[in-house]
Amino acid sequence: MSWFKALLIWLLIIIAESLHGTVRQWCIAPVLGDLLARQLGVLTGSLLIFGIACCSIFWIGARTFKEQLNIGLVWVALTVLFEGLLGKMLGYSWQRILSDYKLMEGGFMGFGLLFMLFSPVLAAKLRGVGS
């Protein structure tokens, strides 16, 4: 397994998710509202991440469940760090940043991160990679 390749794929995911978020903010949020657009974005973003994981799982070379889960864990940790730093750079309050994670306030990001955690495992299973 190559951690370097796993990190490159994470960068691809972040670039894709950033573009996805920009489109959501400019095109979807004005029509559906911010909260609903963010909720829908978790679903479409999860599909985007899963697609990237499916396309890259052979290349990364993670053959075991443990390797696949570790990749997902690193992707989640880096994503949370990235989201927090980007949110602060864009001038968002911590309350606004964390609202995406609060289920009782309509935030579904926790589900998206849970799906991201298992995306390498699910992609490997779908593609017949490893044990």
C-alpha positions in Angstrom: 0.0 0.0 0.0 1.2 3.5 -0.8 0.5 6.3 1.7 1.8 8.8 -0.8 -0.8 7.6 -3.4 -3.6 7.7 -0.7 -2.6 11.3 0.1 -2.7 12.2 -3.6 -6.2 10.8 -3.8 -7.2 12.8 -0.8 -5.9 15.9 -2.5 -8.0 15.0 -5.5 -11.0 14.5 -3.2 -10.5 17.9 -1.6 -10.2 19.6 -5.0 -13.3 17.9 -6.2 -15.2 18.7 -3.0 -14.1 22.3 -3.1 -15.4 22.7 -6.7 -18.6 20.8 -5.6 -19.0 23.2 -2.7 -18.5 26.2 -4.9 -21.2 25.1 -7.3 -23.5 24.3 -4.4 -23.0 27.7 -2.9 -23.4 29.7 -6.1 -26.0 27.6 -7.9 -28.0 25.4 -5.5 -28.1 27.4 -2.3 -29.8 30.4 -3.9 -32.6 28.1 -5.1 -33.0 25.6 -2.2 -31.6 27.7 0.7 -28.3 27.2 2.5 -29.2 24.4 4.9 -31.0 22.2 2.4 -28.2 22.8 -0.1 -25.6 21.7 2.5 -27.6 18.7 3.4 -28.0 17.7 -0.3 -24.3 18.4 -0.7 -23.4 15.7 1.8 -25.2 13.1 -0.3 -23.8 14.3 -3.6 -20.3 14.8 -2.1 -20.4 11.3 -0.6 -21.2 9.9 -4.1 -18.3 11.9 -5.5 -15.9 10.6 -2.9 -17.1 7.0 -3.4 -16.6 7.4 -7.2 -13.0 8.6 -6.6 -12.3 5.8 -4.2 -13.6 3.2 -6.6 -11.5 4.6 -9.4 -8.3 4.7 -7.3 -8.5 1.7 -4.9 -6.4 -0.5 -7.2 -3.8 2.2 -7.7 -3.5 2.9 -3.9 -2.8 -0.8 -3.4 -4.6 -1.2 0.0 -5.3 -4.9 0.0 -6.5 -5.5 3.6 -9.5 -4.3 5.5 -7.2 -2.6 8.0 -5.2 -0.7 5.3 -8.5 0.4 3.7 -10.0 1.5 7.0 -6.7 3.4 7.9 -6.9 5.2 4.6 -10.4 6.2 5.3 -9.5 7.4 8.8 -6.6 9.5 7.5 -8.9 11.0 4.8 -11.5 11.9 7.5 -8.9 13.5 9.8 -7.3 15.5 7.0 -10.7 16.6 5.8 -11.9 17.8 9.2 -8.6 19.7 9.6 -8.9 21.2 6.1 -12.6 22.2 6.7 -11.8 23.9 9.9 -8.9 25.8 8.6 -10.6 26.8 5.4 -13.7 27.9 7.3 -11.6 30.1 9.5 -9.7 31.5 6.5 -13.1 32.4 4.9 -14.1 34.2 8.1 -16.7 31.7 9.4 -17.3 31.4 13.1 -16.6 28.1 14.8 -20.4 28.0 15.5 -21.0 28.1 11.7 -18.3 25.6 10.9 -19.5 23.1 13.6 -23.1 23.5 12.6 -22.5 21.2 9.6 -21.7 18.4 12.2 -24.7 19.0 14.5 -27.4 16.6 13.6 -30.0 18.3 15.8 -29.4 21.5 13.8 -29.8 19.7 10.4 -26.1 19.2 9.8 -25.4 15.9 8.0 -21.6 16.2 7.7 -21.0 13.5 10.3 -22.8 11.1 8.0 -20.6 12.2 5.1 -17.4 11.7 7.2 -18.7 8.3 8.3 -19.2 7.4 4.7 -15.8 8.7 3.8 -14.2 6.6 6.5 -15.7 3.4 4.9 -15.4 4.5 1.2 -12.0 2.7 0.7 -13.4 -0.5 2.2 -16.6 -0.3 0.2 -14.8 0.5 -3.0 -12.4 -2.4 -2.4 -15.3 -4.7 -1.8 -17.1 -3.5 -5.0 -14.0 -3.8 -7.1 -12.8 -7.1 -5.6 -9.6 -5.8 -4.1 -7.7 -7.7 -1.4 -8.9 -10.0 1.3 
